[in-house]
Every structure is written in C-alpha cells, then in structure tokens.
Amino acid sequence: MKVTEHLERANGKPLFSVEILPPLKGQDVNCTFKTLDPLVELNPAFIDVTYHRQEFIYKQKDNGLLKRYQVRKRPGTVAICAAIQNHYKIDAIPHLICGGFTKEDTEDALIDLNFLGIDNVLVLRGDPIKTEKTFVPEVGGNAYASELIEQITSLNKGSYLDDEIQESHPMDFCIGVAGYPEKHFESPNLAMDMYYLKKKVELGADYIVTQMFFDNQKYFDFVNKCREMDINVPIIPGIKPLTTFNQLTKIPQNFYIDLPEDLAIEVLKAKEKETIKEIGMEWCINQCKELIDFGVPGLHFYTMSNSINTQKVAKAIF
C-alpha cells in the first residue's frame, strides 16, 4: 500500500513509522528482524530502510603505488526491503539516492522493486562520500533529487530509458522526499531550500518526511511556510530521542540542527547516564504529544537501529 493510502485510511489518526539502518556486511537478516521485532508489536504503517553508498580506500602496493578499493560497509536496500515485507507483511520503503548510480542502475533497481511489489520510495540526493568535499554525481547518473524524481515519474508513465521498448507497462511508485525545517546544510538560506522543495513536489513528490528536530516550533514554522507556498502534500515529522551526553555535540555536528537550550542545559546538569537518557526520553515524549495535538499526519522515528528507545517513546504516546 502507498504511504498516501495509509494516511487516507488513518482518518486523521497519526501513523507510527520507523527508519532503520541496513545491517553491517557479514550480519544476516535475523539481525534486522531482532531490531524490528519490538517495534512491529506497535504496528508501524511502514518501515524505511536507509541506503549507505560505497566508500573508497587507498592501499599501497608492493611497488609503492596506491590502488583504490571500493568498500561497502552495509548491503543495499532492495533485498532487505523484500525480506522485511515478506516477513512482517508491512510496507518497506527503500531510500533511493543519486550518488553511485547511473540512470540505468536506478532504472534496474526500480524494476526490481516493482516486481517485488514495493510501492513506495524515498528519494534523496545523498551525501558526498568521505573522500569528497562536495557531492559528485555518478557519470551518467542523476545529480539532484529532482532529477531522480523525474526519472521515477517517467517510469510511472511507462517511459523507460530505452525508447524502443514496445508496450511498456507503467509503474506506480509513491514518492517521498526529505524536508529540512532548519534548512539543508548546503543551502544558502531557508527560502532557497523551500524553493527546491516546492520544485520536487511539482515534479511528483507525494509526501515529505522531515529531518529530525528537537524544537517543535521549527516544524510548525516549516509547515506554515510550505502551505503559504502551496506545498500541500502531507508533511511527516522525523523524530529521535536524545539519549547520551555525546549526542549534545554529535547530533548538531552530523545533522546540522540546533538543540534547544532547555534540553541542553538539563543534560549538562545530569551526572548519570541513566538520568540523561530519562531527560531525553521525556523531552521526546512531550514533543510527540504536542505534535499530535497540532494534527501531524504521523510520527516517523529515526531508530539508528536502536529499537528499545523508540519502543518506549511510542508506547507512551500511541
């Protein structure tokens, strides 16, 4: 079922959904099931699976020259989503990115997803790899999320890269995109970021999932700006509880977002790990309750494959 259909059938009741990381290379699918089992008890409407692109390392050969090796620390999402959907009978949503894929690679992945009965995709440009200062698209690939959306909407109309294909069948993917209440870190300002978000919706995006935030006013303002710009698709807030002291610096550093002063001060005052976790969980629960009162279409939890924290928050609010 499409995300938009889940939202329609919910009749205004907020959906619960989660996002997980693929298992590390060398782990089997049971590692993923172990993460998801506690969350599936809460009946998530859908489960997102992130995509981690390849990285490159250089090793010195016997002759002194360096050789580049491609390293993939986590498997791709097609098989993982198929396994999740088959095992739990819950819609699994793969992340599709631009980096590391030609347009032909992307089309092949979408064909596989279509055959597997996967109806939804979350479209992202993706981050640059660690050895690149800025994002560099694959030769023959999509450079922007908007281009990737155009490719998917073309397939939804039955238009393949090979224009000689006869009697092609259209696909029917529901397309999600990311929204950034505090703007994407590469954007010069929020207005420019909103301009490109509107473009994605005009090209065919069906819903928006936001980057995590800890100040609900950021989300409220973001939604209001979207509506003023006639961006009228559902906007699902992305949520994550803060549970460790190190996250005070790691979250802003990795996700380019602010943490509210009240939350940061309370964490700084705490002396015990368990106390910090309790502060973060309580903040998250109150945050979710306020969002539900606001009328959000759902709450999407970034689990980072730690299901217990998400389970505790979800049990307190659903």
FENGI-V170452 format. One record per backbone hydrogen bond with DSSP energy under -1.0 kcal/mol. CO is the residue of the C=O (numbers start at 1). NH is the residue of the N-H. E is the energy in kcal/mol with one decimal. If there is no record, write none. Layout:
CO_NH_E / CO_NH_E
This chain:
2_6_-2.2 / 3_7_-2.4 / 4_8_-1.9 / 5_9_-2.4 / 6_10_-1.2 / 10_13_-1.8 / 15_299_-2.8 / 16_45_-3.0 / 17_301_-2.6 / 18_48_-3.1 / 19_303_-1.8 / 20_50_-2.2 / 24_27_-2.3 / 28_31_-1.6 / 29_33_-2.2 / 30_34_-2.3 / 31_35_-1.4 / 32_36_-2.2 / 33_37_-2.7 / 36_40_-2.7 / 37_41_-1.1 / 39_42_-1.7 / 40_43_-2.0 / 46_18_-1.5 / 47_93_-3.0 / 48_20_-2.5 / 49_95_-1.7 / 55_71_-3.4 / 57_69_-3.1 / 59_67_-2.7 / 61_64_-2.0 / 65_61_-3.5 / 67_59_-2.4 / 69_57_-2.3 / 71_55_-3.3 / 73_25_-3.2 / 77_81_-3.0 / 78_82_-2.2 / 79_83_-2.4 / 80_84_-2.5 / 81_85_-2.7 / 82_86_-2.2 / 83_87_-2.4 / 84_88_-2.8 / 85_89_-1.3 / 91_47_-2.4 / 93_49_-2.5 / 94_122_-2.3 / 96_124_-2.8 / 98_101_-1.7 / 102_106_-2.3 / 103_107_-2.5 / 104_108_-2.4 / 105_109_-2.3 / 106_110_-2.4 / 107_111_-2.3 / 108_112_-2.3 / 109_113_-2.4 / 110_114_-2.5 / 111_115_-2.2 / 112_116_-1.6 / 113_118_-2.4 / 114_117_-1.2 / 119_174_-3.0 / 121_176_-2.8 / 122_96_-3.0 / 125_98_-1.6 / 125_99_-1.4 / 129_132_-2.3 / 138_141_-2.6 / 140_103_-2.6 / 144_148_-1.8 / 145_149_-2.5 / 146_150_-1.9 / 147_151_-1.9 / 148_152_-2.1 / 149_153_-2.9 / 150_154_-1.8 / 151_155_-1.8 / 152_156_-2.2 / 154_159_-2.9 / 155_158_-1.6 / 155_171_-2.4 / 161_163_-1.1 / 162_165_-1.7 / 174_121_-2.2 / 175_206_-3.2 / 175_207_-1.3 / 176_123_-3.3 / 177_209_-2.6 / 179_211_-2.6 / 180_183_-2.4 / 184_187_-1.8 / 189_193_-1.7 / 190_194_-2.6 / 191_195_-1.9 / 192_196_-1.8 / 193_197_-1.8 / 194_198_-2.6 / 195_199_-1.7 / 196_200_-1.9 / 197_201_-1.9 / 198_202_-2.7 / 199_203_-1.7 / 200_205_-2.1 / 207_177_-1.8 / 208_236_-3.3 / 209_179_-2.0 / 215_218_-1.6 / 216_220_-2.7 / 217_221_-2.6 / 218_222_-1.8 / 219_223_-2.8 / 220_224_-2.3 / 221_225_-2.4 / 222_226_-2.4 / 223_227_-2.6 / 224_228_-2.1 / 225_229_-1.3 / 226_231_-3.0 / 227_230_-1.6 / 234_208_-2.6 / 236_210_-2.6 / 237_300_-2.5 / 239_302_-2.9 / 245_248_-2.0 / 246_249_-1.3 / 246_250_-2.5 / 247_251_-1.7 / 249_253_-1.9 / 250_254_-2.9 / 251_255_-2.6 / 252_256_-1.3 / 260_264_-2.4 / 261_265_-2.9 / 262_266_-1.9 / 263_267_-2.1 / 264_268_-2.4 / 265_269_-1.9 / 266_270_-1.3 / 272_276_-2.0 / 273_277_-2.1 / 274_278_-2.3 / 275_279_-2.3 / 276_280_-2.4 / 277_281_-2.6 / 278_282_-2.5 / 279_283_-2.2 / 280_284_-2.1 / 281_285_-2.5 / 282_286_-2.4 / 283_287_-2.5 / 284_288_-2.6 / 285_289_-2.3 / 286_290_-2.1 / 287_291_-2.0 / 288_292_-2.4 / 289_293_-2.1 / 290_294_-1.5 / 291_296_-1.6 / 297_15_-2.1 / 299_17_-2.1 / 300_239_-3.2 / 301_19_-2.3 / 301_303_-1.0 / 303_306_-2.3 / 307_311_-2.6 / 308_312_-2.2 / 309_313_-1.9 / 310_314_-2.8 / 311_315_-2.4 / 312_316_-1.2 / 314_318_-2.7
